[in-house]
Amino acid sequence: MRRSWIWKAVLIVIVIIASLWSIYPTVKLHTLSEKEKAHLRLEESRKLEKLEANAIKLGLDLQGGTHLVLEADLSDVPSEKHKKAVASAIRVIRNRIDQFGVTEPIIQQAAGNRIIIELPGLRDISRAKKLIGETALLEFKLLKSADDLSPVLSKIDRFLAQTDTTAEEEETVEFFRETTKTRPFQSLLVKYGHLIGVPTENIYKVKAILARPEVQELIPADAQFLLGHQPEGPPEQQVYPLYYVKSQPEMTGAMVGDARATIGTGQYEGQPVVEFSTTSEGVRLFSRLTGANIGKRMAIVLDGKVHTAPEILDKIGNGRSIITGSGTLEEATDLAIVLRTGALPAPLNIIEERTIGPSLGSDSIRTGLRAGIIGFLIVIAFMIFYYGAAGLIADLALVLNLVLILGVLAGFHATLTLPGMAGLILTIGMAIDANVLIFERIREELRAGKTVRVAIDNGYTRAFRTILDANITTLIAALVLYYFGTGPIRGFALTLSIGILASMFTAIVVTRVIFELITGRGAKRLNIGKFAPFVGTRFRFIDRRRAVLLGSGVAILVGLSSLALHKGPNLGLDFTGGTLLGIHFRTPIPVEEIRESLAEVQLEERTVDLRESEIKEWGDPNDVLIRVGEREAGTEIAEAIKGTLKQSFKTELSGKEEEWLLRQEKVGPKIGSELKGKAIKAMVIALLGMLIYVAIRFEFKFGVAAVVALFHDVLITMGIFSLLNREFSLTIVAALLTIVGYSLNDTIVVSDRIREGLKLYKRERYPDIINRCINETLGRTMITSLTTILVVLSLFLFGGEVIHDFSFALLIGVVVGTYSSIYIVSPILVEWQAKVERKKQAKLATAVSSRAKSRKKTV
């Protein structure tokens, strides 16, 4: 070995050791059994925490969990306090989640007044969302007397009885069709102990009446009606207590110092209660309040709903009391957490939610690993078959490439997502490209009669510039994806970026050092494979350029017609907004049966018919995907659908929710619109960046030809998706950008050889030079495309339903990208050059004619 390469060998050893050291915690953690983890958690918790901190984290789509984007409603907060209010909200949410017991939650501020929350491994998703979103406005309000209540009820009755129920108030007529004419409001109420109550069947009617502005004017300014937070009484006669209270609170939750959930004693024996104590200032206020109102009832109100309204029996001088009304100890615990952590400074709205069930996460890991292993073995076998011993060197570099990627991910404590796994698998196919470029160059040099040492030196030297240009363009696409992407898409972009850099290092440095070891021992021959079907080909690609361009034009036109017919692409949930549920039934249920069960989905104040929603089988026959448009979207509709399905299919959906809920997503219209804008922006910036780079590194005409080819690839892929009526989602945008990078990679290899050929074969015609250069690179083009197609095919066949469309788009893109690098870029260059030459000839003819005329005049 030449001494100049010794330092590279040392560098490789250091990089390998560092990568393995970085990966060790991940391997150690994921090879521990649940029993071993439980033992470490009890006996050596710090050791386990250290392993978890240094290991590659699994994304929500691989281990299950919830991703939420909350938007704070700051309409009632002064503008100068907006920043402080969001920071305060984050602090309150963090305190609540910490006490909820989620491992390694991510809580961070996004743009403006948005907060991103990621809760990995979470099982009780509904409970967590409720806990996070509770405004926690705790108020203590005294009840008004029965003497105050009676006149108000009578006023409301008289008003309603006298109201002209014309067509414009048809809804009100429906409310009172079965009520008496003289007491239309009180007939909806019942006596409930010492209070009045609202039967559950009348609750929406009573709410609608009390919400009317005319009725609100009949209620004194110092009073208001509040409902109990949940129905009470036997199942067949449940009622909501209706409280008539003072509108101004006597005390607020700001005075609460501590709160704990427990099981009550005495009067509340066996019931879950919340014991709370007030602050020092609250003790004085509570003492004065209870002492002055003995014998009266005081409502404890949380977020506008009464939890309990006990009678004040005596003066409470220690500031301690209890809140009853929680159905379970779990509910009491959550209420205590909310009271303990304080109120949110502003209401929070869930504008985006993505929930992956643990079963779908484990399936994703299993299918992803299977696809990766199959793709990896296919590539390894192919390289040995095609390049012999040199193929073994490339395979060794490929293994090291994977070690480096995982080492970097672990070193940065990155999170591996399902698209990230797809990026890792895709890197396997694309990483071979640099080795193929080098090996094909070495083969050319050996065929030209060069020695092994010279062939290797020339092969690496000549391939280096092409490898650099090709990988930088793919890196541009990956960086744009990372900048504009969200969540899993960024994971894909990160893995792809690391993979590009790692593959360049292994191909240029590692394999070179191995070859140096071989040639340093005086090797006269190099086993780099004898199978070379593409050597010496003389295909006349350029001669068919007009027919091919016409065919591409027709294909694009068909795709655009399909898009026009469908009124644009079939946009997925990411862009249109809405709610999506993935449900796993114990046995296959016909879609029509599920559709009929959603004919009457009960929301809080209305019933909606969701039979027109998109309902379809999703991969496994037992799995169903339900998508509801934005008009009916939201967290409430998701909960209502789940409740309806659980009622209709009790046997098939028995057990805990996490056992049958595969995924749940909600995207608000605002987020959908923003994501659509980001996707378009990402595509435009990626294309512009690539055009600039290619124009600088080559010539402007090469850049234009490359970008035209990219548009060609994207339009054909979109056209095929439209013809098959497949959805466009964020992952498909990621696939399109990857296609753009891959296609340009291929284009640059061909363009680089054309640039070289223009210098070597100056006496040949321009079309003949391009034909020669395409044939010279045909072996590299076909081999790289074949290995990538095989890997993407394994993703498509074995990667699972979640990334099925993603891998399908890549499959189309790789095929079309290979075609366009030959049949789109080259014809454009030929036509461009022909136009330039015609202009030159016209200019020359004009000059000759001018000189001839000048001579005649002189004569």
N, C-alpha and C positions, 0 to 999 in steps of 0.2 A: 504494500500500500504506500502511495506517495505521502510524505509527511504533511503536505498541505491539507490532507483529508482526515488526519488523525483527530484534529479538534472537532470535526463534524461527528466523528464516531463517539467522542466523549460527550458532545451535546446530546446526541441521540440517547445514550445511556442515561444521562441526567433527566431528560424529558420522560423517558419510560418509567424510571424510578419515581419521579414526582407524580406522574399520572396514576401509577398503581397505588402510591401512598394516598393520593386524593380520593381514589375510588374505594379504598379499603373500608371506610365506615359504611358506605352504601351496601357493599357486599355483605359485611358483617351483620348489619341491621336487618337486611331482607332475607338472610339465611337463618335468623333466630326464629324458633317456634314461638307460638303464643304463650306457651308455658314458660319458656326462658325469658321472654319479655316481661311477663308478670312477675317473675322472680327478681329480675333486675330492677323493676319498678319499686319493689318493696325493699330489697336489700342494698342495691347499688344504683339509686335513682340518678345520681350525678353522671355515672358512666353511661347510662341509657340516654340521658339528656345530651351528653356530648356526642354520642353516635348520631342521634336524631338531628342535632344542629349541623353536623358536618356531612351528612348524607344528602344525596340528590333527593329533593322532595318530589312527591307525586302530585300532579295537578288534580283539581277537583274532578275532572273527567276520568281519572284513573282510580281515585280512591273514594269518590262520592263526596258530596258536600254542596254548598250553596255559594253562588256569587251574586251579590246584590249591588245595585247602584241606587242610592237614595238621593233625593233632591230636597233640600230644605226650603220650605215655604217662608220666605223672609218678607212677605208683603206687609206684615205688621211690625217689622223690626226696622228702626231708623237706619238709613244707608251707611252711616258712619260706624254702625255696630254689626254689620253683616259678617265681617271677617271674624270678629270675636264670637259671634253666635255660632258659626260653623265649627270653630275650634272647640267651643263649649259642648256642642252636640257630639263631636268626636270623642271628647273626654267621657261624657255620660255613657255613650254606646260602648266604649272600651271597658268601663267599669262594669256595665251590665253583662257583657260577654265574658269577661274574666270570671265573674261569679257564676256564670252559666256552665263553665267548665270545658270550653272548646280549646283543643290543642293548637297552638300556633295560629291564631286568627290573624288576618291581614285587615287593618282598618286604616284607610288613608284618604286624604282629601284629593279630589280630582279637580277638574276645571270649575272655577266659580263656586257655586254653593252645592256641589255634589260630593258625596261620600261613597267610596268603594269599600265593600265589606266582603271578605272571603272567609268562609267557615269550613275548613277541610274536615272530612270524616264525620260530619254532623249527621245524626240520625233523626232527631225530632225537629224537622225543618219548620213546621207550622208554629211550634212553640217558640222557636228562636225568633222568627219574623215578628210574632206578636210582641215578644219581649223587647225587641229592638225598637219597634214603632210606637210603643206606648208613650204618649206625651207626658203622662204622669202628673197631670194637674190635679192635685189633691186639695179638696175644700171641705170645710166643716160648716154646714148650713142648718139653721134652725127651721123646723117645720112650722108652717102657719097653722092656725087653729081651724077646727071644723067650721066655726062661725064665719071665718074668712073665706073658706072654700065654697060653701053652699051658694052664696050670691053669684060667684064667678061661673059655676056650673050652670046656673039658671040663665045667666046672660048669654052664654054660648048656645044653650038650647033655643032660646028665643030668636037669636040671630039666625041659626040654621033653619029653624022652622019657617021664618019669614023670607029666607033667601029664595029668589026666583030660580028654580032649577031648569033653566033653558038648555038649548042644545049646546051652548058654549061651555056649560058646566055638566056635560054628560057624565064625566068621571065621578062627580059628586053624587049625581043621581044613583049611579051604580052602588056607591057606598051605602046609601040610605034606603035602598029598595026594600030591605027587610026590617027597618026600624020604625018606631012610632013617630007620628007627626008632631006630637007635642014635646017629646023629650028625645030628639034625635041623637044628642051626644051622650046623655046619661044612660040611655038604653044600651050603649056599647060597653058600659062599665059594670062591674059587680062589686059587692061588698066583700072585702078581704081583711078579716080580722078587724083591727081598729083603723084600717086604711081602706082605700078603694083600689081595685085592680082592673087590669085589661086582659080579657081572655086572649089567648094566643091568636085565635082566628080573627080577632078585631084589631090586632096591634097596628097593622098598616093603615087602617081607616082612621084610628085615633091619632097616629103620627101625622097623617095628611091634614086632618082638621086643625091640630095644634100648630101646624106650620103655616097656616093661612094668615096673611098679614092682617085681615079684618078680625080674626080671632085673637091674634096677639095684642091688638089694640084694646080688647075687652079685659085683658089680664092686667092688674095693677102693675106699675113700674117697679115696685119693690118686691114682686113675687114672680115665680115661674113654676112650670110643671116639669118634673124629671121622672123618668122611668127607672125601674130597677135594672141592674146590669144583666140579669138572667131570669127566666121564668121560674115560678115556684109552685108548689102544690103537687098533687098526684098526677101521673102522666095523662090521664083522660080529662083533667080539669085544670090544666096549667094556666096561670095568670102572671102578668107582669105587674108588680106593685107600682102604683102611680102616686108620686109624692108632690105635695104642694108646699114649696119651700120659699124662704126669703131669697131674693136674687143676689144679695150681697153676702159673701162668706164671712163668718165670724173669725175664721182662722184658716191658713193655707198650709200646704205641705212643706213650705220653707221652714216651718217650726218643728218638723219631724227630725229627731236626731238619729234614731236607729229603728230598725224593724226586723222582726224574726218570725218565721212561720213555725207553728207548733200545733199540737192537738189540744183542743180546749178542755176545760174541766168545768164542774158545776153545771150551770145552765147550758153550757155549750159542750158538754161531755161527748168526746168522740168526734167532734166536728173540727175540721181544719180551720184555724184562725191565724190572724197576723197580730202579734203583739208589737206595739210601737211605743216609743218614749219620745218626748219632746225635748227640745233644747232648753237651756236655762231660761231664756226669754219666753219660750213656749210654755214652760211650767207655770209661770206667773199668769200668762194669758189664759191658759187652759183652766187654771184654778179659778180665775175670775169668771170665765165664761160658764163653767159648770155650776159654780156657786150661785150665780144670778138666774139660772134657768132650770132649777130642780123641778122635776115633774113634767118637763117638756121633752120633746124628742129632737134629736140632732142627727141629721143625715150626713154620712161620710161619703162624699162624692169624689169619684175618680174619673177624670176625663168626661164629665157631663153625665155619668151614670151613677146611681145610688147603689153602693155595696151593702150598706146596712143603715138602719135608723133607730138606734137604741134609745130608750127613755133614760134621761139623766136622773139617777136615783139619789146621788149625793155629790157633794163637792169633791173633785179629784185634784188633790193638792200635789201629787208627785209627778204629774204629767204623763202617766202611763194609762194606756187603754188598749182595746182590741178592735179589730175589724173582722166581722164575720161575713158569711155569704160566699166564700170560696167553695167550689164544688169538690175539689180534691186538694190534697196536701201539695201537689205539684203546682196548682194554680195559686195557692197561698204563698208558696216559695217564690214564684215569679212576681207576685204583687209586692212581696217584701223586698225583692231585689230592686224593683222599680222605685219604691219609696226610699230605699236606702241610698241609691245612686243619684237621686234627684231628678228634677223635671228637665225635659228637653227644652231648649230655649225657643224652639220653633217646630211646627209639625213637619214630619218627614214623609215624603211620598216615594214608594218604590216605583221607579221608572224602568228598571231593567232587572230581571231575575233569571238566573240559570242554575237549575238544580239537577244534579246527577245522582241517581240512587246508587248505593254501594254495589248492588248486583251488576248493574250496567258497567260500573267502574272496573270490577274484577273481570268481567267479560272482555272489556277493552284491553286490559293488560294481557290476557291470555291470547286473544286474536292478534294483537299487535306483535307480541313475541313470536308467535307462530309464523306470521307473515315475514318478520325480520329474519328468522332463522332459515326459512325456505329461500328467500331472496339471496341471503348471504351464501348459502351452500351452492345455489345455482351459479352465482358469479364466480365463486372459487373454482368450481368444476370446469366452467367454460374457459377461464384464463389458463388453467393447466392444459386443457385440450388444445387451445389455440396457440399458446406461446411456450409450451413445454416448461423447462426449468426456469426461464424468465417469468413465466406465469406464476410459478411458486413464489418468486421474489415479490411480484405484484400483490399476491394474496397475503404475504407476510406484512406488506405495507398497509394493506386494507385492514387487517386485524389491528395493527398499531394505530391506524386511523380511528377506529372505533374506541380504542383505549384512550386516545388523546381527547376525543370529543367528550366522552364520559368524565375524564379527568378534569377538563375545563369546566364542565357543568357542575361537577362536585365542588371544585375550587371556588366557584362563584356562588355556591349554595343556590344554584338555579332550580327552577321547578320544571319537571318533565311532564309535558301534557301529551294527549293523544296525537294531535297534529305534530307535536315535537318528535314523538316516536316515528311518525310518518316521514318527517324530515330526516331523521336518522337513517331510516330504511332507504329513502331516496338518495341520500348521500352515498350509500354503498354502490349504487349504480353509477352515479356521477363521478365518484372518486376514481373509478377505473379509467376515466377519460384521459387524465394526465399521463398515466402509465402507457395507455394505448398510443398516444401521440409520440411519446419517447420511443417506444418499442418499434413503431412503424418507421420512424426516422432512422433508428439503428439498423433496421432491416434494409432500408434503402442504401445506406452507406456500405453495408456488407455486400449487397448485390453489385455495388459499384467497384468492388475489389479492395476496399479499405481493410486495414487490419482491425482486429477486435478492439484494441485500445483507442484507435482513431475513430472508429465507428461509434463507440460509446461516447467519446468526447463530443463529436460533431452532433450526434443524436440529441444529447442533453442541451448543447448550446443552441441549436436551431429550434428545438421545441420550447425552450424556456419562454421566449417572447410570446408565442402563441398561447401557451398555458396561462401566462400572466394576463393577457388581454381577455381571454375567454372567461377566466374566473372572476375578474374584476366586474365584468358586466353582470354576471349572476349575483355577485355580491351587492351590486347597486340595487337589484330587485329585492334582495333579502333585507337590506337596510331600510328601503322604503316601506316594506311590509312591517318591519319592526316599529318604525316610527308612527305609522298610521294605523297599525293593527291594535287589537284589544285581546287580552287574555290569552287563550290557546293559540291564536294566530301569531302573537309575538313569540310564543314558545317555539312554533314552527320556524319562524324567521331566525331566531337565535340559534337553534340547532343547525339550520342550513348554513348560516354564516360561519359558525365554528367549524362545520364540516368542510366548507370550501377552503378555509385557511389550513386546516389539518391535512387535507388531501394534497395541497400544494407542498407542504413540508415533507410528507411521507414520499411523495412521488419524486420531488426534486432532490431532496437531501438523503433520505433513508435508502432508497433503491440505488442511488448513485454510489453511496458508500459500500453497499453490498457488491456492486459491480466492480468497484475498485479493489475489493478484497480478491475477487475472482481473477481480474486481469493482472493484479500485483503478483500473482503466483505464476505468471508467464503463460496464461491460457492462450492457445492458438485458435481455439474454436469456441463459439458461444451458442449454447442451445436456446434459441429464441423462437423455436417452432418452424415447421416446414409448410404447414397448411396456410396457403395464401391465395384464396380464390379471387381476390380483387386486384392482384398484381398484373400489370400489363393490359388492363381493360382499355378499350377505346370506344366507349359509348359516346354517341353524338348527341349529348344532352341539349346543346344550344340549337341544333337543327329543328328540334320539336318545340321550341319555346313558344311560338304563337298558339299552337294547339293546346299546350299545357296552360298557358295564361288564360285562354278562353275557358278551359275546363274549370280553373280556379275561380274565374269570374262568375261562371254559372253556379258553382257551389256556394259562393258568397251570396249571390242573388237569391238562391233558394232559401238560404238561412235568414236573410233579411226579410224575405216575403213571409216566412214563418213567424218572425218576430212581429211584423206588422199585423199579421192575421191574429196573433195572440195579444195584440195591443201592448207589445213590449215583452221583455223577459219575464218568466214566471218567478217573480221575486219572492224570496223566502221571508221567514219571520224577522230576520235581522233588519230587513229594509222596509217592510210594510208595517211592522208592529203587530201585536196580537199575543195570544196565549197558546202554548203548545204543551201537551201532556203525552208522555209515553207510559202506557199501562201494560203490565204483565198479568195475564189471567192464568189460572191453574190449568184450564182446558181451553182449547180454541173456541172463541165465541164469534158467530157470524156478524159481520159489520152491520148488516141491516138491523139485527137485534139490538146492537149497541146504539145505533142511530135512533131507533124507536124509544129507547130508554131515556134519551135526551130531549124528548118532546116537551117535557115540563121540568125545567131546572129552576129550583126555587132560590132566588136571591133574597136579600133582606126585605125589600119592599115590593118585589114584583116576581113574576114567573116569566122565564124566557124559553123560546123554542130554539134549540140548537141542532135540529135535524139537518139543516143545510150546511153545517160545518164540515170541514174536510176530515173524514174518518177513514183510515186505511190500515191494512196489515203492514207491519214494519219488521222485515227480516223473518224472525221466528213466527209461526202461525199463532202462537199464544200472545204475541205482542201486538199492540194496536197504538197507532199514533192519532191523536185528536188535535186539530188545529182550529182555533176560533179567531175570527177576524178582529181587528182593532175596535170595531163598534161595540163588541161585547167583551173586550179583553180586560184583564186585570187579575190581581190576586184573588179577589172575591169570586170571580167566575171560575177560576181554577179550583178553589175550595168547594164551590157549589157542584161542579162536575164530579169531583172525586166523591162527594157525599151522595150524589144521585146514583153513581155507578156502584158504590158500595152497598147502597140500599137495594138496587136492582139485581146485583150479582153477589149476594152474600157469601155463597160457598166459594166462588172463584176468587174473591178478593178478601178472604178472611185473613186474619193476622195483622201485624203491624204495617203501617203505611210504607215503611222503607223496604218491605219485602215485595211489594207489587208496584210501587212507583219507580219507574226507570228514569224518567227525567221530567222536569217541569221548567218551562221557560216563559218569561213574560218580557216583551219589549214594547215600551210606550211609543207613541207616534213621533215624539220629539227625538228620542234616541234613534228610531228607525231612519228618520230623515237625515240625521247627522251621520249615521253609519253609511248611508247611501252616498252622501257628499264626500265622505272620507275615502270611500272605495274608488270613486271617479277621480278624485284628486291623486290618489296613490298611483293609479294607472297612468295618468297624464305625466306626473313627475318622473315615474320610472322610465317611460318612453323617452321623455325629453333628456333625462340624464344619460341614457344609453346613446341617443343620437349625438349628443355633444361629445361623449367619450370616443365613439367610433369615428366621428368626423375629425377629431384631433389626432387620433392614432393612425388613421388611414387617410382617406380623402372624403370630401363632403358627399360625393356621389355614393361612396360605400355606406356612409351613415344613412342617407336617404333610402337606399336599397334595403338596408337592414331593418329600418323602421317600417317600411312598406311590408316587408315579410312578417314583421311582428303583428301588424294590424291584420294581415291575412290570416295568421295563426289564431289570433284571438277571435276574429269574426267567424271563422269556420267552426271553432270550438263552441262559441255561443250559438251558432246556427244549429249545430247538432243537438245541443242541449234544448233548444227551443223546439226542434222537430220531435224530440222524444218527450217534450213537456217536463223536463227535469228542473228542479228548483235552483235558483241562483242565491247563494248565501255568502257569508263572509269567507267561509272555507273555499268556496269556488273562486272568489276573487284572489285568495292566496294561491290557488292552483293556477289561475291565469297568469299571475305575476311570475310564478315559478316557470311556467311554460315560456313566458317572454324571456326570462334569463337563460333557460336551456336552449331555446331556439337561437338566441343571439350567440351563445357559446358555440354552437355548431356553425353558424354563419361566419363567425370570426376565424375559425379554423380554415374554412374554404377561402375566405377573403385574404387571409395572411398568405396562403400559398399562391393566390392570384397575384398579390403584390410582389411576391418573390419571383413568380414566373414572368411578369412583365419586364423584370430586369434581366433575366437569363435568356429569354427567347424573343429578343427585340425584333428579329426579322420575320417572325411569324405573324399571321393575322390575329387580330384581337379575339375573335370568337374561338379560333383554334387554341390560343393560349389558355383561355378559360376552360375549354373542354379538357385540355391536357391536365390542368390543375385540379379540376373536379375529379377526374379519374385517379390522379395521384393520391388524393385524400379520401377516396371512396372507401378504402379498407377501414380507416379510422372512423369515418362517419357511420358505417354500417355496424361495426363492432360495438361502438359506444352506444348507439341507438338500441342495438339488440340487448345489451346487458341492462340498460336502463328500463327498456320495455319489460324484460323478464322480472325485474325487481318490482316495477309498478304493477305488473300483472299479479304478482304474489300479494301485493297490498289490496288489489281489487278483489281477488278471489278469497283471501283469507284474513283480510284486515278488519272485517266486521262491518255492520250496517252503518255505523256512525260516520266512517270515512269512505263509504262506498262511492258516493258522488264525487268526492275529492279525488280519489284514485282513478275514477272513470275519466274525469277531466284531464288528469295528467296523462293518461293512456292516449287519449285523442291528441293531446298537445305534443307529446313526444313524436308520434307518427307524423303529424302535420308539420312539426318543426323540422324534422329531418328532410321531408319533402321540399319545404320552402327554402332551405339553405342551398338546395341544388337547383330547383326549378323556378324560384321567384327572384332571388338575389341576382343570380348570374344573368338571366335575360334582361333584367333592368340595367345592369352594368353594360351589357352589349348594346342595347338600344340607346343608352345615354352616350356611349362612346361613338356610336354611329352618327348620332346627331351632332356631336362635337366635330367629328371628321367632316361631315357635310358642310358645317359652318366654315371650317378651315378651307375646304375646297372652294366654297363660294367666295370667301374672302380673297383667296389666291387668284381665282378666275377674274374677280373684279380688279385686283391689282395689275394682273397681266393685261387686261383690256385697257386699263388706264394708261399703262406704259406704251401700249401700241398706238393709242390715240395721240399720245404726247409726241411720239416719233413722227407720225404723219404730219402733225402741225409744224414740227421743226423742218421736215423736208419741204 
